[in-house]
C-alpha cells in the first residue's frame, strides 16, 4: 500500500488523530475488530486497560445500560482462557482474554496451549510490569514472552508505544488467518498509560507470514489437479471422506457436504470435526479413531480411496500409520498447512489451499465434466456396517448407564444444542451418543485433553450463542478442576445445563489400569465420596440442582432438567464399571479394535497389545 493510500485509510477512521492513552487505544482497536465480549481477571498491571474498558462501556452503553463490550469475570484466569476458547469455537470469531501480569498470565498458559493444539483463534492481552522494571524480578513479573513463546502461535512484547495499535491489529490478523491459533500480547503498564495519536489503521509488516499466507491463498486447484482427483475417484469403488477439525475452522462444512452428497461419498469425522457432517445422514459414519464408532473404523479398513480433508492423521486416528486404511489404493489430502502433508502418512495427491473455495471449485469441475459413478454397493455395505456394529451397552443393568442418560438428553437436544465436555470417559460418551447436525456444536479439548475445560467453555459458548441450548457434560474429576465457575454461570444468569456423570474417580485412567496394569488403581480410584456436588451448585446459585441415582427416574428427571428455564445442575451417579468402547489401543491398527461385551465385532483381536508405557 502506498503512503498516500495509507494516509487516506487512516484519515477515514472517525477517531484518527485523537490523542489517547495506550489503554484507550487497546480498547478502541478491540471495538474496531468487532469484539463484543472480553473474559478476564483484573490485577495491578492491567488496571489502566480495565479502566478503559469501563469508560468505553459507560460512554457507548445502549438502551437498558447494556455494555457493548462486557468484561466477564471468571473464578480464575484459566477459566477466562477456556471461556474465550468456548466463545471462539462456538462463534468462529476471535476470543479475547485480558489478564494481569505474573500469575495472571501464567494461569492462562494451559488454555493458550490448548487453543494452539486445537487451532482456536484467541487473543490474550497481558498486563506487564513497567518497562523499567522488566527483568528485575519485580512484584508479579513473569517472562511472558519466554513462557508463551513455546505454546502460542505468536507472542508480542510491546516496548515501543508507537507500535501498540499496529500490534493489536496484527495480533487479530495472526489469530484468525491461515491455521488459526492463540496470539499473546504483553503490554507493560507504562505503555498502557502512555498518550499518543490514534491512527485508526495500520499493522506490523509481518512480511514472511503474509507471503506464506498469500501463497496459500493464490494456490488454486488447476484443471490438471482436478482431473487427477476425479480419475482416482473413478477408479474407486469404496471412497471415503475423512474430515478433520480444519473443515470447521475453515467454515468449509457446507462445501464438503455438497461434494459428498453430489457423488454419494460416505463421511467419517475426527473428534474435532463432529458436526462437519450431519450425524443423522445415512452416509454419515460419525467419529473414527481410538474411541470411534466401530462401523466408521471398519469403513476406514474397507475403503479403497481415502480423502483426508482438514485432517492431520494424528495418533488418536492413525495409531499405526502404516496400517491405517490398509486397503486404500489412493489417498488424497486437502489442508491449509503444508507442514501436514506427508508428515504422518504418505499420500498420492494433495492440495494446500483454502478448503471452502477449493472444495467448491472441485465440485464445479466435476459438474463441468459431467462426472458420475454409482457407489450403491458401497452404500449398502455402509448401511450394513452401521446396523451390524452399532453402539450398544448393558441395557438390563440396574445401575445407571451413562450412555442411557446421554441418549435421553439427546432426545431433547435433537442434534441442535451446543455440547461442551471435560476430558475423560464422559467426553467420549458425549462424542459417541449425541447427534451433531451442524458445525460448532461440539466443544472439547481434543489434542491437549485438558480436564476442567467443559464448564468454562460452555460459559463462553453461551455468550457467543445466547439463543442456543448449551449443555456441559462433565465428570466428577473434571468438574473439580474448575468448580468455581459454577458461580460465574449464575452470576451472569446463563441458562447453561450442567451434567456431572459421577463414577467416583478418574474413569478413563481406571479403564486403562484394568486393561493394562492388572487393575492396580494407582491414584485413579479416589473414592472421593464426600463431595456434595448438588449442595455446591446450590451454594453457587443454581435454583435447579438435583441428584439422579435411580435408573427408573432417568426419563422424568432429564425432562425436568432440560426444561428448566435457567441454569440447571444434574449429578448422575453412574455405574463405576462403565467403559468406553470401542477402543483401539495406542499404536494399534483398527483390526485390533476392542468392542467390549455389547458391540459386535467382526474379528476377535488377537496378538499384540500396547505396552504399559503407551498410556492413552
C-alpha positions in Angstrom: 0.0 0.0 0.0 1.3 3.5 -0.9 1.9 6.1 1.7 -0.9 8.2 0.2 -3.4 5.3 0.3 -2.3 4.5 3.8 -2.9 8.1 4.9 -6.4 8.1 3.2 -7.3 4.9 5.0 -6.0 6.4 8.3 -8.0 9.5 7.9 -11.2 7.5 7.2 -11.4 6.5 10.8 -13.6 9.0 12.8 -11.1 9.0 15.7 -7.9 9.3 13.6 -5.6 11.8 15.1 -7.2 11.9 18.5 -4.8 11.8 21.5 -5.5 8.7 23.6 -3.8 6.6 26.3 -2.3 3.3 25.3 -5.1 1.6 27.3 -7.8 3.5 25.3 -6.0 2.6 22.1 -6.2 -1.1 23.1 -9.9 -0.9 23.7 -10.7 1.1 20.6 -8.9 -1.5 18.4 -10.9 -4.2 20.1 -14.0 -2.3 19.2 -12.8 -1.9 15.6 -12.2 -5.7 15.5 -15.8 -6.3 16.4 -15.1 -7.7 19.9 -18.3 -7.9 21.9 -17.2 -9.9 24.9 -13.9 -9.9 27.0 -13.1 -12.6 29.5 -10.6 -11.8 32.2 -9.5 -11.2 35.8 -8.1 -7.9 37.0 -4.8 -7.0 38.7 -2.4 -4.2 39.1 -0.6 -4.3 35.8 -3.7 -4.4 33.7 -5.8 -1.8 35.7 -5.3 1.0 33.1 -6.9 -1.1 30.4 -9.6 -2.4 32.6 -10.5 1.2 33.5 -10.5 2.0 29.7 -13.0 -0.9 29.1 -15.2 0.5 31.9 -15.1 4.0 30.4 -15.8 2.8 26.9 -18.8 0.8 28.0 -20.1 3.8 30.0 -19.7 6.1 27.0 -21.2 3.7 24.4 -23.7 1.8 26.5 -27.0 1.1 24.8 -30.6 1.0 26.0 -31.1 -0.5 29.4 -27.4 0.0 30.3 -26.2 -2.9 28.1 -22.5 -2.8 27.6 -21.2 -3.1 24.1 -18.1 -4.9 25.3 -18.9 -6.5 28.7 -15.9 -7.8 30.7 -16.8 -11.3 32.1 -15.0 -12.1 35.3 -14.3 -15.8 36.0 -13.1 -17.6 39.1 -9.6 -17.6 37.8 -7.6 -16.8 34.7 -7.6 -20.4 33.4 -11.4 -20.2 33.4 -11.1 -17.0 31.4 -8.9 -18.7 28.8 -11.3 -21.6 28.3 -14.3 -19.2 28.2 -12.6 -17.3 25.3 -11.9 -20.7 23.7 -15.5 -21.8 24.0 -16.6 -18.4 22.6 -14.3 -18.8 19.6 -15.2 -22.4 18.9 -18.9 -21.7 19.1 -18.9 -18.5 17.1 -16.0 -18.7 14.7 -14.8 -15.3 15.9 -11.6 -14.4 17.8 -12.0 -14.9 21.6 -10.4 -12.3 23.8 -8.7 -12.7 27.2 -7.4 -9.9 29.4 -5.3 -10.7 32.5 -2.7 -9.1 34.7 1.0 -9.9 34.9 2.8 -12.7 36.7 0.3 -15.3 37.9 -2.5 -13.8 35.9 -0.5 -14.5 32.7 0.9 -17.9 33.8 -2.6 -19.1 34.7 -3.5 -18.8 31.1 -0.7 -21.0 29.8 -2.8 -24.1 29.7 -5.7 -22.5 27.7 -3.2 -21.0 25.3 -1.5 -24.3 24.6 -5.0 -25.9 24.4 -6.0 -23.4 21.7 -2.8 -23.9 19.8 -3.2 -27.6 19.7 -6.8 -27.3 18.5 -6.3 -24.4 16.2 -8.6 -22.0 18.1 -8.3 -18.2 17.4 -7.9 -16.2 20.7 -6.0 -13.0 21.6 -4.6 -12.9 25.1 -3.8 -9.4 26.4 -1.5 -9.5 29.5 -0.5 -6.6 31.7 3.2 -6.4 32.4 5.3 -4.5 34.9 6.6 -1.2 33.6 9.4 -1.3 31.1 12.0 -0.1 33.5 11.2 -3.0 35.9 11.3 -5.8 33.3 14.0 -8.2 34.2 14.3 -7.1 37.9 12.1 -9.7 39.4 9.6 -7.0 40.2 6.3 -7.8 42.0 4.2 -10.1 39.8 6.7 -10.1 37.0 6.9 -13.2 34.7 8.8 -13.6 31.5 5.6 -13.9 29.4 7.4 -13.9 26.0 9.7 -16.8 27.0 6.9 -18.8 28.6 4.2 -18.2 26.0 6.6 -18.4 23.1 6.7 -22.1 23.4 2.9 -22.6 23.3 1.3 -19.8 21.3 1.1 -19.0 17.6 2.9 -15.8 18.3 3.8 -13.5 21.3 4.3 -9.7 21.2 6.1 -7.7 23.9 5.2 -4.1 23.3 8.2 -1.9 24.2 7.5 0.9 21.7 4.1 2.5 22.5 4.1 4.0 18.9 3.7 0.4 17.7 0.9 -0.6 20.2 -2.0 0.0 17.9 -0.5 -1.8 14.9 0.5 -4.7 17.2 -3.1 -5.2 18.5 -4.5 -5.2 14.9 -1.7 -7.6 13.8 -2.5 -10.0 16.7 -6.1 -10.4 15.4 -4.9 -10.9 11.9 -2.5 -13.7 13.0 -5.1 -15.3 15.3 -7.8 -15.7 12.6 -5.8 -16.3 9.4 -4.1 -19.4 8.0 -4.2 -22.1 10.6 -5.9 -20.2 13.5 -4.3 -20.1 16.9 -3.7 -18.0 20.0 -1.7 -14.8 20.0 -0.4 -13.2 23.2 0.3 -9.5 23.7 2.4 -8.5 26.7 1.8 -4.7 27.5 3.8 -3.0 30.2 1.8 -0.8 32.5 3.6 2.4 31.4 2.8 1.7 27.8 -0.8 1.4 28.8 -0.5 4.9 30.5 1.4 6.5 27.6 -0.5 9.0 25.5 -0.3 9.4 21.7 -2.2 9.8 18.5 -4.7 7.1 17.4 -4.0 6.2 13.8 -7.2 4.3 13.0 -5.5 1.7 10.9 -2.1 0.1 10.2 -0.4 -3.2 11.0 3.0 -4.6 11.6 4.9 -5.7 8.4 4.8 -9.5 9.1 6.3 -9.8 5.6 7.2 -13.5 5.8 3.9 -14.6 7.3 1.8 -12.6 4.8 3.9 -14.0 1.9 3.2 -17.6 3.1 -0.5 -16.8 3.6 -0.6 -15.2 0.1 1.0 -18.3 -1.4 -1.7 -20.5 0.1 -4.5 -18.1 -1.0 -3.2 -18.0 -4.5 -2.6 -21.7 -4.8 -5.8 -22.6 -6.6 -6.7 -26.0 -8.0 -5.7 -26.5 -11.6 -7.7 -28.4 -14.2 -4.9 -31.0 -14.3 -5.1 -31.5 -10.5 -8.9 -31.8 -10.6 -8.6 -34.2 -13.5 -6.3 -36.4 -11.5 -8.6 -36.3 -8.5 -11.6 -37.5 -10.5 -9.5 -40.2 -12.2 -8.8 -41.6 -8.7 -12.5 -41.3 -7.8 -13.5 -43.0 -11.0 -11.1 -45.9 -10.2 -12.6 -46.3 -6.8 -15.4 -48.5 -5.7 -15.4 -47.6 -1.9 -14.4 -43.9 -1.5 -14.5 -42.3 2.0 -14.1 -38.8 3.2 -12.1 -38.5 6.5 -12.9 -35.0 7.8 -10.9 -33.2 10.5 -11.2 -30.1 12.5 -9.8 -28.0 9.7 -13.1 -28.3 7.9 -14.8 -26.4 10.8 -12.0 -23.9 11.2 -12.2 -23.1 7.5 -16.1 -22.9 7.6 -16.0 -25.5 4.8 -18.6 -27.9 6.1 -21.2 -26.9 3.6 -18.9 -27.3 0.6 -17.7 -30.6 1.9 -21.3 -31.8 2.4 -22.2 -30.7 -1.1 -19.2 -32.7 -2.6 -20.1 -35.8 -0.5 -23.8 -35.5 -1.5 -23.2 -34.9 -5.2 -21.2 -38.2 -5.5 -22.6 -40.2 -2.7 -19.3 -40.4 -0.7 -19.7 -41.5 2.9 -18.1 -39.3 5.6 -16.4 -40.0 8.9 -15.1 -37.3 11.1 -12.4 -36.9 13.8 -13.3 -35.9 17.3 -12.7 -32.3 16.5 -14.9 -32.4 13.3 -18.1 -33.6 14.8 -20.9 -31.6 13.1 -19.0 -31.1 9.9 -21.3 -33.9 8.6 -24.8 -34.2 9.9 -24.5 -37.4 12.1 -28.1 -38.3 11.2 -27.4 -38.6 7.5 -27.5 -42.2 6.1 -23.9 -41.8 4.7 -22.6 -40.2 7.9 -20.4 -42.6 9.8 -19.9 -40.4 12.9 -16.5 -40.5 14.5 -13.4 -42.6 13.7 -10.3 -43.3 15.8 -9.3 -44.7 19.1 -12.8 -44.4 20.5 -14.5 -44.1 17.2 -17.7 -45.9 16.2 -17.0 -49.4 15.1 -18.7 -49.0 11.8 -16.6 -45.9 11.0 -13.4 -47.7 11.8 -14.4 -50.7 9.7 -15.3 -48.4 6.8 -11.7 -47.0 7.0 -10.4 -50.6 6.9 -12.5 -51.3 3.8 -12.2 -48.1 1.7 -10.1 -48.0 -1.4 -9.9 -44.2 -1.8 -9.4 -42.1 1.3 -9.9 -38.3 1.1 -8.5 -36.5 4.1 -10.0 -33.1 4.4 -8.5 -30.7 7.0 -7.2 -33.7 9.0 -3.7 -34.5 10.1 -3.6 -38.3 10.6 -2.9 -37.8 14.4 -2.1 -40.6 16.7 -5.7 -40.9 18.0 -6.8 -41.7 14.5 -3.9 -43.3 12.8 -2.3 -45.1 15.8 -0.3 -47.3 13.4 0.1 -45.1 10.3 1.5 -47.9 8.1 -1.7 -50.0 8.7 -4.2 -47.1 8.6 -6.6 -47.5 5.7 -4.7 -50.6 4.6 -6.9 -51.2 1.5 -6.8 -47.7 0.2 -5.1 -47.7 -3.2 -5.1 -44.0 -3.2 -5.1 -41.3 -0.5 -5.8 -37.6 -1.2 -5.1 -34.8 1.3 -6.6 -31.3 1.4 -5.1 -28.9 4.0 -4.2 -25.3 4.7 -0.9 -26.2 6.3 1.8 -27.6 4.0 3.6 -29.0 7.1 0.8 -31.6 7.5 1.3 -33.1 4.0 3.2 -36.3 4.3 4.1 -35.7 7.9 2.5 -38.9 9.2 1.1 -40.7 6.1 2.3 -40.7 2.5 -0.4 -39.5 0.2 -0.9 -39.9 -3.6 -2.5 -36.5 -4.2 -2.6 -33.3 -2.2 -3.6 -29.7 -2.3 -2.7 -26.9 0.1 -5.2 -24.0 -0.1 -8.4 -22.6 1.2 -10.7 -25.5 1.9 -14.1 -23.9 1.3 -13.0 -22.4 -2.0 -11.1 -25.4 -3.2 -13.9 -28.0 -2.4 -16.4 -25.7 -4.2 -14.1 -25.4 -7.2 -13.5 -29.2 -7.2 -17.3 -29.8 -7.3 -17.7 -27.3 -10.1 -15.1 -29.1 -12.1 -16.8 -32.4 -11.6 -20.1 -31.0 -12.7 -18.4 -29.4 -15.7 -17.1 -32.7 -16.9 -20.3 -34.5 -16.0 -18.6 -36.9 -13.6 -20.9 -39.7 -12.4 -20.4 -43.0 -10.8 -22.7 -45.4 -8.9 -21.4 -46.3 -5.5 -24.6 -48.2 -4.5 -22.9 -51.4 -3.4 -20.6 -49.3 -1.1 -23.7 -47.6 0.3 -25.3 -50.9 1.1 -22.1 -52.0 2.8 -22.1 -48.8 4.9 -25.7 -49.4 5.9 -24.8 -52.9 6.9 -21.8 -51.8 9.0 -23.9 -49.2 10.8 -26.6 -51.7 11.6 -24.4 -54.6 12.4 -21.8 -52.8 14.6 -23.9 -50.1 16.2 -23.2 -48.6 19.6 -24.7 -50.7 22.5 -24.4 -51.3 26.2 -25.8 -53.3 29.1 -29.4 -52.1 28.9 -30.5 -54.6 31.6 -28.3 -53.3 34.3 -29.9 -51.9 37.4 -27.2 -49.3 37.7 -27.5 -46.1 35.7 -25.6 -46.4 32.4 -24.1 -43.1 31.2 -24.9 -43.9 27.6 -28.7 -44.1 28.5 -28.5 -40.7 30.2 -26.9 -39.1 27.1 -29.4 -40.8 24.8 -32.2 -39.3 26.9 -30.7 -35.8 26.8 -30.1 -36.2 23.1 -33.9 -36.7 22.6 -34.3 -33.1 23.9 -31.2 -31.6 22.3 -32.2 -33.0 18.9 -28.7 -32.6 17.5 -29.1 -28.8 17.7 -27.6 -28.0 21.2 -24.1 -26.9 21.9 -22.3 -29.7 23.8 -19.3 -28.9 25.9 -17.3 -31.5 27.8 -14.5 -32.0 30.2 -12.0 -34.8 29.5 -12.3 -38.4 30.3 -14.8 -41.2 29.7 -17.7 -38.7 29.7 -16.1 -36.8 26.8 -16.0 -39.9 24.6 -19.6 -40.9 25.6 -20.8 -37.4 24.6 -18.9 -37.6 21.3 -20.4 -41.1 20.6 -24.0 -40.8 21.7 -25.0 -37.2 20.9 -26.1 -36.1 17.4 -24.5 -33.1 15.8 -26.4 -31.7 12.9 -24.2 -28.5 12.4 -20.7 -27.4 12.9 -19.6 -25.5 16.1 -22.0 -27.5 18.3 -19.2 -29.7 19.8 -16.7 -28.1 22.1 -14.0 -30.2 23.7 -10.3 -30.2 24.4 -9.1 -32.6 21.7 -5.3 -32.6 21.3 -4.4 -31.4 24.8 -7.1 -33.4 26.6 -7.4 -30.7 29.4 -9.6 -31.6 32.3 -11.6 -28.7 33.6 -12.3 -27.4 30.0 -16.0 -28.2 29.9 -17.7 -25.7 32.2 -15.8 -22.5 31.4 -16.0 -23.4 27.6 -19.8 -23.8 28.0 -20.0 -20.3 29.6 -18.0 -18.8 26.7 -20.3 -20.6 24.2 -23.4 -19.3 25.9 -22.1 -15.7 25.5 -21.3 -16.4 21.8 -24.7 -18.1 21.1 -27.2 -16.8 23.7 -30.2 -18.3 21.9 -28.7 -21.9 21.8 -29.2 -24.5 24.4 -25.7 -25.1 25.9 -25.0 -28.4 27.8 -21.8 -29.2 29.7 -21.3 -33.0 30.0 -18.7 -33.4 32.7 -17.1 -35.9 35.0 -16.6 -35.7 38.7 -12.8 -35.4 38.3 -13.1 -32.8 35.5 -15.7 -30.8 37.3 -13.5 -30.4 40.4 -10.8 -28.7 38.3 -12.9 -25.6 37.6 -15.8 -25.9 40.1 -15.6 -22.2 40.9 -17.0 -21.4 37.5 -20.5 -22.6 38.6 -20.8 -19.2 40.3 -19.8 -17.5 37.1 -22.7 -19.2 35.3 -25.3 -18.0 37.8 -23.7 -14.5 38.3 -24.4 -13.8 34.6 -27.7 -15.7 34.7 -26.7 -18.1 31.9 -29.2 -20.9 31.3 -26.5 -23.5 31.0 -27.3 -27.1 31.7 -24.5 -28.8 33.7 -24.4 -32.6 33.9 -21.9 -34.4 36.1 -21.5 -38.1 35.4 -20.1 -39.3 38.7 -18.3 -42.6 38.9 -16.2 -41.5 42.0 -12.9 -41.5 40.3 -10.9 -41.0 37.1 -12.8 -43.4 34.9 -10.6 -43.3 31.8 -7.5 -43.9 33.8 -9.1 -46.7 35.7 -10.2 -48.3 32.4 -6.6 -48.4 31.2 -5.3 -49.6 34.5 -7.7 -52.5 34.4 -6.8 -53.4 30.9 -3.0 -53.0 31.1 -1.9 -52.6 34.7 -3.6 -55.7 36.3 -6.2 -53.4 38.0 -3.7 -51.6 40.1 -5.7 -48.4 40.5 -2.9 -46.0 41.4 -4.4 -42.6 42.3 -7.4 -43.1 40.0 -9.9 -44.8 42.3 -10.0 -41.8 44.6 -13.1 -42.9 46.5 -13.9 -39.2 46.9 -17.4 -39.7 48.2 -17.6 -36.7 50.5 -18.1 -34.0 47.8 -21.7 -33.0 47.6 -21.9 -31.6 44.1 -25.6 -30.7 44.5 -25.0 -28.6 47.6 -22.0 -27.0 45.9 -24.2 -26.0 42.9 -26.9 -24.7 45.3 -24.4 -22.6 47.2 -23.3 -21.1 43.8 -26.8 -20.0 43.0 -28.3 -22.9 41.0 -32.1 -22.9 41.7 -32.3 -26.3 40.0 -29.8 -28.8 41.4 -30.6 -32.5 41.7 -29.0 -35.9 42.1 -30.2 -38.7 39.8 -29.4 -42.1 41.3 -32.2 -44.3 40.1 -32.5 -45.8 36.7 -36.3 -45.6 36.8 -36.1 -41.8 37.1 -33.9 -41.1 34.1 -36.7 -40.0 31.7 -38.6 -37.8 34.1 -35.6 -36.1 35.7 -33.9 -35.4 32.4 -37.1 -33.8 31.0 -37.4 -31.7 34.2 -33.7 -30.7 34.0 -33.8 -29.8 30.3 -37.0 -27.8 30.5 -35.8 -25.7 33.5 -35.6 -22.1 32.2 -32.4 -21.0 34.0 -29.1 -22.5 35.0 -29.6 -26.2 35.9 -27.3 -28.7 37.5 -27.7 -32.5 37.5 -25.4 -35.0 39.2 -25.9 -38.6 37.9 -24.5 -41.5 39.9 -23.4 -43.9 37.1 -22.1 -47.4 37.0 -18.5 -47.1 38.1 -17.6 -50.0 35.8 -19.0 -48.4 32.7 -16.3 -48.3 30.0 -15.7 -46.5 26.7 -16.0 -48.8 23.8 -15.0 -49.3 21.0 -11.3 -48.8 21.8 -8.2 -49.0 19.7 -5.1 -49.3 21.8 -2.3 -46.7 21.2 -0.1 -47.7 18.3 -2.6 -50.3 17.2 -4.4 -50.8 13.9 -8.2 -50.9 13.6 -8.2 -54.7 13.2 -7.1 -54.8 16.8 -10.1 -52.8 18.0 -11.7 -53.9 21.2 -15.5 -53.5 21.0 -16.4 -54.7 24.5 -19.2 -57.1 25.6 -22.1 -55.4 23.9 -20.9 -54.1 20.5 -20.5 -56.7 17.8 -17.0 -57.1 16.4 -16.3 -58.7 13.1 -13.0 -60.1 14.3 -11.6 -61.1 17.6 -8.5 -59.0 18.4 -5.5 -61.3 19.0 -1.8 -61.0 19.4 -0.1 -57.7 20.2 -1.4 -55.2 22.7 0.0 -51.9 23.7 2.7 -51.8 26.4 2.1 -50.2 29.7 4.2 -47.2 28.7 1.7 -46.4 25.9 -0.8 -44.7 28.3 -3.7 -43.1 26.5 
